[in-house]
Amino acid sequence: MDTGGGPKENDGPPVSKNGSIYSVPMISRQAGPLCAGLIKYKERDTLLGEILMSSDSNGLANPVVLGLYGFALAVILLSVHNLGFFGMDATIMAAAVFMGGIAQLIAGLMEFKRNTMFTGTVFTLLGLFWIAFGVLQAGALGAPAGVLGSPEHTSLSTFFLIFTILVVFMTFGTFKSPKSFIVTFVLIDLTLILLTSGAFLEMEALTKAGGAFGILAGAGAVYIASAEMYAEQYKKQILPL
């Protein structure tokens, strides 16, 4: 039994002897799995409501910005191609492998290190998809990187269909996140559904519609990434999520 009257372990938020504020990094439930928050503590008050982006308590920086910017560059470039402005070439394949693939793969592995299962799964799966896409397109163009040869139309379309279904299921995991995350995921779903339908039915109109929605999805990713980056840099919310 404690008779000392002093502070007990786990008795409340940490406060220095002079009453100054300590900041404890934590994942903000209000902002969802993609956001990190700081809950500021004082000696007698707990200040809630101000959600700031931050690095995790294990010292790892927030990798979400890298993953979202990489995704945005790759999907916007591919979407412009799907709209018919230029053909499939090495530029798109390089962006798919490095920006859409490796950048998101790094972000996903870092999210796993931060013990964030949802975003780790999302970024890792998307990154591997983009790398596979780049390899398959290299094979379709007869490039040496396409060591497996040119993909067959039906199997390639089925690959897109299965991936689309997986992304739709992942979308349900965003419903507790801010609206911007939900909207961006829905735009990604619509993009994949239209592109997959266009591939199966060989309808150029559906492919172009998928390109239009892909640009919107990329714009949503840019907005979220910028909001997260600005919030951490300026320690306040600049762009609402």
C-alpha positions as semicolon CSV with decimal commas, in nm:
position;residue;x (nm);y (nm);z (nm)
1;M;0,000;0,000;0,000
2;D;0,130;0,342;-0,096
3;T;0,165;0,583;0,196
4;G;0,407;0,830;0,043
5;G;0,148;1,050;-0,123
6;G;0,373;1,104;-0,422
7;P;0,286;1,054;-0,785
8;K;0,210;0,698;-0,880
9;E;0,322;0,517;-1,190
10;N;0,067;0,545;-1,472
11;D;-0,129;0,789;-1,252
12;G;-0,188;1,031;-1,538
13;P;-0,013;1,220;-1,814
14;P;0,353;1,306;-1,757
15;V;0,417;1,653;-1,616
16;S;0,749;1,811;-1,525
17;K;0,811;1,954;-1,180
18;N;0,772;2,310;-1,304
19;G;0,436;2,232;-1,465
20;S;0,554;2,250;-1,825
21;I;0,379;2,051;-2,098
22;Y;0,498;1,717;-2,221
23;S;0,383;1,593;-2,562
24;V;0,311;1,224;-2,607
25;P;0,295;1,101;-2,968
26;M;0,008;0,868;-3,042
27;I;-0,211;0,755;-3,330
28;S;-0,513;0,979;-3,343
29;R;-0,838;0,781;-3,348
30;Q;-1,022;1,084;-3,480
31;A;-0,797;1,126;-3,781
32;G;-0,783;0,758;-3,874
33;P;-0,493;0,521;-3,948
34;L;-0,311;0,753;-4,189
35;C;-0,272;1,039;-3,939
36;A;-0,054;1,071;-3,632
37;G;-0,149;1,306;-3,353
38;L;-0,007;1,487;-3,054
39;I;-0,216;1,507;-2,740
40;K;-0,076;1,786;-2,523
41;Y;-0,087;1,749;-2,150
42;K;-0,071;2,005;-1,869
43;E;-0,062;1,955;-1,494
44;R;-0,439;1,972;-1,442
45;D;-0,584;1,980;-1,793
46;T;-0,587;1,746;-2,090
47;L;-0,608;1,951;-2,409
48;L;-0,796;1,761;-2,678
49;G;-0,900;1,851;-3,027
50;E;-0,582;1,979;-3,188
51;I;-0,465;1,710;-3,425
52;L;-0,108;1,751;-3,546
53;M;0,089;1,523;-3,773
54;S;0,410;1,385;-3,625
55;S;0,669;1,114;-3,636
56;D;0,598;0,797;-3,444
57;S;0,724;0,737;-3,094
58;N;0,986;0,490;-3,224
59;G;1,159;0,771;-3,414
60;L;1,039;0,680;-3,764
61;A;0,916;0,963;-3,981
62;N;0,567;0,944;-4,131
63;P;0,612;0,760;-4,466
64;V;0,257;0,823;-4,587
65;V;0,356;1,138;-4,777
66;L;0,618;0,948;-4,980
67;G;0,373;0,671;-5,065
68;L;0,094;0,907;-5,168
69;Y;0,316;1,131;-5,382
70;G;0,466;0,825;-5,552
71;F;0,120;0,684;-5,620
72;A;-0,002;1,020;-5,752
73;L;0,279;1,061;-6,004
74;A;0,241;0,707;-6,139
75;V;-0,139;0,703;-6,161
76;I;-0,168;1,050;-6,317
77;L;0,094;0,968;-6,581
78;L;-0,076;0,639;-6,666
79;S;-0,417;0,808;-6,671
80;V;-0,299;1,067;-6,922
81;H;-0,185;0,775;-7,137
82;N;-0,527;0,608;-7,096
83;L;-0,689;0,929;-7,218
84;G;-0,495;0,885;-7,542
85;F;-0,246;1,171;-7,521
86;F;0,058;0,946;-7,573
87;G;0,141;0,578;-7,605
88;M;0,282;0,328;-7,356
89;D;0,657;0,373;-7,334
90;A;0,957;0,346;-7,102
91;T;0,859;0,665;-6,918
92;I;0,537;0,512;-6,789
93;M;0,705;0,183;-6,703
94;A;0,982;0,359;-6,509
95;A;0,728;0,570;-6,318
96;A;0,526;0,257;-6,244
97;V;0,823;0,061;-6,108
98;F;1,003;0,336;-5,915
99;M;0,738;0,590;-5,810
100;G;0,428;0,374;-5,802
101;G;0,614;0,059;-5,699
102;I;0,930;0,110;-5,497
103;A;0,822;0,436;-5,329
104;Q;0,498;0,280;-5,206
105;L;0,674;-0,042;-5,108
106;I;0,915;0,158;-4,888
107;A;0,623;0,347;-4,736
108;G;0,436;0,023;-4,669
109;L;0,730;-0,148;-4,498
110;M;0,787;0,159;-4,283
111;E;0,420;0,158;-4,184
112;F;0,455;-0,205;-4,074
113;K;0,756;-0,097;-3,868
114;R;0,534;0,169;-3,711
115;N;0,285;-0,110;-3,627
116;T;0,019;0,032;-3,861
117;M;-0,133;-0,272;-4,028
118;F;-0,387;-0,106;-4,258
119;T;-0,167;0,151;-4,428
120;G;0,123;-0,094;-4,432
121;T;-0,091;-0,344;-4,620
122;V;-0,232;-0,082;-4,857
123;F;0,102;0,069;-4,958
124;T;0,285;-0,264;-4,981
125;L;0,015;-0,423;-5,195
126;L;-0,014;-0,117;-5,421
127;G;0,364;-0,098;-5,456
128;L;0,394;-0,462;-5,558
129;F;0,104;-0,420;-5,800
130;W;0,277;-0,129;-5,972
131;I;0,602;-0,323;-6,000
132;A;0,415;-0,618;-6,152
133;F;0,236;-0,382;-6,389
134;G;0,567;-0,235;-6,506
135;V;0,714;-0,580;-6,569
136;L;0,402;-0,695;-6,757
137;Q;0,400;-0,386;-6,975
138;A;0,767;-0,435;-7,052
139;G;0,681;-0,784;-7,171
140;A;0,392;-0,653;-7,380
141;L;0,630;-0,413;-7,553
142;G;0,891;-0,685;-7,608
143;A;1,149;-0,520;-7,381
144;P;1,429;-0,733;-7,230
145;A;1,287;-0,663;-6,881
146;G;0,982;-0,866;-6,976
147;V;1,156;-1,197;-6,912
148;L;0,823;-1,380;-6,888
149;G;0,720;-1,272;-7,234
150;S;0,409;-1,086;-7,345
151;P;0,106;-1,131;-7,115
152;E;-0,207;-1,298;-7,253
153;H;-0,506;-1,064;-7,269
154;T;-0,746;-1,268;-7,058
155;S;-0,497;-1,345;-6,783
156;L;-0,389;-0,980;-6,766
157;S;-0,751;-0,864;-6,742
158;T;-0,817;-1,124;-6,471
159;F;-0,514;-0,995;-6,279
160;F;-0,665;-0,645;-6,284
161;L;-1,004;-0,783;-6,181
162;I;-0,868;-0,966;-5,875
163;F;-0,666;-0,662;-5,770
164;T;-0,974;-0,441;-5,811
165;I;-1,173;-0,667;-5,579
166;L;-0,897;-0,651;-5,317
167;V;-0,887;-0,271;-5,329
168;V;-1,266;-0,251;-5,296
169;F;-1,245;-0,464;-4,981
170;M;-0,968;-0,240;-4,846
171;T;-1,190;0,062;-4,903
172;F;-1,418;-0,055;-4,620
173;G;-1,121;-0,005;-4,388
174;T;-1,123;0,370;-4,452
175;F;-1,473;0,443;-4,323
176;K;-1,342;0,569;-3,988
177;S;-1,090;0,794;-4,161
178;P;-1,143;1,157;-4,270
179;K;-1,362;1,211;-4,574
180;S;-1,069;1,290;-4,802
181;F;-0,933;0,937;-4,754
182;I;-1,269;0,778;-4,826
183;V;-1,324;0,989;-5,139
184;T;-0,975;0,910;-5,272
185;F;-1,021;0,537;-5,217
186;V;-1,361;0,544;-5,390
187;L;-1,202;0,724;-5,685
188;I;-0,934;0,455;-5,700
189;D;-1,207;0,190;-5,696
190;L;-1,393;0,357;-5,982
191;T;-1,071;0,393;-6,179
192;L;-0,989;0,024;-6,145
193;I;-1,345;-0,088;-6,220
194;L;-1,356;0,117;-6,539
195;L;-1,010;0,009;-6,655
196;T;-1,081;-0,356;-6,580
197;S;-1,415;-0,338;-6,762
198;G;-1,246;-0,167;-7,055
199;A;-0,981;-0,439;-7,067
200;F;-1,233;-0,725;-7,063
201;L;-1,476;-0,563;-7,308
202;E;-1,204;-0,393;-7,514
203;M;-1,398;-0,066;-7,501
204;E;-1,185;0,245;-7,542
205;A;-1,456;0,466;-7,391
206;L;-1,433;0,280;-7,058
207;T;-1,055;0,303;-7,061
208;K;-1,071;0,678;-7,117
209;A;-1,329;0,714;-6,840
210;G;-1,091;0,524;-6,613
211;G;-0,818;0,766;-6,713
212;A;-1,031;1,062;-6,609
213;F;-1,111;0,909;-6,270
214;G;-0,745;0,812;-6,230
215;I;-0,640;1,177;-6,256
216;L;-0,895;1,265;-5,987
217;A;-0,764;0,985;-5,765
218;G;-0,410;1,110;-5,812
219;A;-0,520;1,463;-5,726
220;G;-0,682;1,331;-5,408
221;A;-0,357;1,158;-5,312
222;V;-0,161;1,481;-5,371
223;Y;-0,404;1,674;-5,151
224;I;-0,381;1,425;-4,860
225;A;-0,002;1,402;-4,884
226;S;0,031;1,780;-4,889
227;A;-0,206;1,815;-4,592
228;E;-0,001;1,567;-4,389
229;M;0,331;1,725;-4,484
230;Y;0,220;2,082;-4,410
231;A;0,065;1,981;-4,078
232;E;0,389;1,826;-3,960
233;Q;0,605;2,110;-4,091
234;Y;0,398;2,394;-3,945
235;K;0,258;2,205;-3,641
236;K;-0,096;2,303;-3,729
237;Q;-0,360;2,205;-3,978
238;I;-0,318;2,395;-4,305
239;L;-0,541;2,188;-4,535
240;P;-0,851;2,026;-4,385
241;L;-0,878;1,650;-4,424
